Amino acid sequence: MKKLLLLVLALGLLPAASAQTWCPPGATWTYDFVDMFERGDLVIRYQRDTLINGQTAQVLHRELRTVSYPGGIMGPPYRIPDLITRATADRVEVLGNGQFTTLYDFAALPGAS
């Protein structure tokens, strides 16, 4: 009986163990860029969860760090307005102009736009 109970509990935990979260606490993305007179990084960090129209969403903090040429002078960090994202089914959406639009659609078939 105890083994059956353990098996039922273990099977109940499988979906939670295999689920992925779009933007877990601590998530950070770094993108490098180079142009004619400067180079730098765009760093995007998970800030916190929030509620938008009763649905959980994520606030992402964005910061641009640049180094100017010639001389390699590091400029001050430039804060870009935060992003608000949410995950729904197989999509990640971003808030812009008061409405959510698709950022990633993991269920899209090749060629779909």
C-alpha positions as CSV (number, residue, x, y, z in Angstrom):
1,M,0.0,0.0,0.0
2,K,2.8,2.4,0.9
3,K,4.6,1.6,-2.4
4,L,1.4,2.4,-4.3
5,L,1.0,5.7,-2.5
6,L,4.6,6.6,-3.3
7,L,4.1,5.7,-7.0
8,V,1.0,7.9,-7.2
9,L,2.8,10.8,-5.6
10,A,5.9,10.4,-7.9
11,L,3.7,10.3,-11.0
12,G,1.9,13.4,-9.9
13,L,5.2,15.3,-9.7
14,L,6.4,14.4,-13.2
15,P,4.5,17.2,-15.0
16,A,6.1,19.7,-12.6
17,A,9.5,18.3,-13.1
18,S,9.4,18.5,-16.9
19,A,7.6,21.9,-17.2
20,Q,9.7,24.9,-18.4
21,T,9.2,28.4,-17.2
22,W,9.5,31.2,-19.7
23,C,11.2,33.6,-17.3
24,P,12.2,32.2,-13.9
25,P,13.5,34.5,-11.2
26,G,17.2,35.3,-11.8
27,A,16.9,35.0,-15.6
28,T,19.4,37.2,-17.5
29,W,20.0,37.6,-21.3
30,T,23.0,39.5,-22.6
31,Y,23.3,40.6,-26.3
32,D,26.5,42.1,-27.7
33,F,26.5,44.8,-30.4
34,V,29.1,46.6,-32.4
35,D,28.7,49.7,-34.6
36,M,31.1,52.2,-36.2
37,F,31.8,54.2,-33.1
38,E,30.9,52.0,-30.1
39,R,30.4,48.5,-28.9
40,G,28.5,47.2,-25.9
41,D,26.0,44.9,-24.3
42,L,22.3,45.0,-23.9
43,V,21.5,43.2,-20.6
44,I,17.9,42.1,-19.9
45,R,17.1,40.8,-16.4
46,Y,14.0,39.4,-14.8
47,Q,12.9,42.0,-12.2
48,R,9.6,40.7,-10.7
49,D,6.2,39.2,-11.4
50,T,3.2,41.5,-11.8
51,L,-0.5,41.2,-12.7
52,I,-1.9,42.6,-15.9
53,N,-5.7,42.1,-16.3
54,G,-5.6,39.4,-13.7
55,Q,-2.9,37.4,-15.5
56,T,0.6,36.8,-14.2
57,A,3.3,38.7,-16.3
58,Q,7.0,39.3,-15.9
59,V,8.7,42.7,-15.7
60,L,12.1,42.6,-17.5
61,H,14.7,45.4,-16.7
62,R,16.8,46.5,-19.7
63,E,20.1,48.3,-19.6
64,L,22.6,49.3,-22.3
65,R,26.3,49.5,-21.5
66,T,28.6,51.0,-24.2
67,V,32.3,51.6,-24.8
68,S,33.1,54.4,-27.3
69,Y,35.9,54.4,-29.9
70,P,38.7,55.5,-30.0
71,G,40.1,55.2,-26.6
72,G,37.7,52.6,-25.1
73,I,35.9,55.1,-22.9
74,M,33.1,53.3,-20.9
75,G,29.9,55.3,-20.9
76,P,27.4,55.3,-18.1
77,P,24.7,52.6,-18.2
78,Y,21.7,53.7,-20.2
79,R,18.4,52.4,-18.9
80,I,15.8,51.4,-21.5
81,P,12.1,51.2,-20.5
82,D,11.1,47.8,-18.9
83,L,9.5,45.1,-20.9
84,I,6.3,43.3,-19.7
85,T,6.0,39.7,-21.0
86,R,3.7,36.8,-20.3
87,A,3.5,33.1,-21.2
88,T,0.3,31.6,-22.6
89,A,0.3,28.0,-23.7
90,D,3.0,27.7,-26.3
91,R,3.5,31.5,-26.8
92,V,5.4,34.3,-25.1
93,E,3.8,37.6,-25.5
94,V,5.1,41.2,-25.0
95,L,3.1,44.2,-23.9
96,G,3.2,47.1,-26.3
97,N,0.7,50.0,-26.9
98,G,-1.6,48.6,-24.3
99,Q,-1.9,45.1,-25.8
100,F,0.0,41.8,-25.8
101,T,1.5,40.6,-29.1
102,T,3.3,37.4,-29.9
103,L,7.1,37.5,-29.3
104,Y,7.7,33.7,-29.6
105,D,5.3,31.0,-30.8
106,F,6.8,27.6,-30.0
107,A,3.9,25.8,-31.6
108,A,4.2,27.6,-35.0
109,L,4.8,25.4,-38.0
110,P,7.7,26.2,-40.4
111,G,6.8,29.1,-42.6
112,A,4.1,30.5,-40.3
113,S,4.3,34.1,-39.4
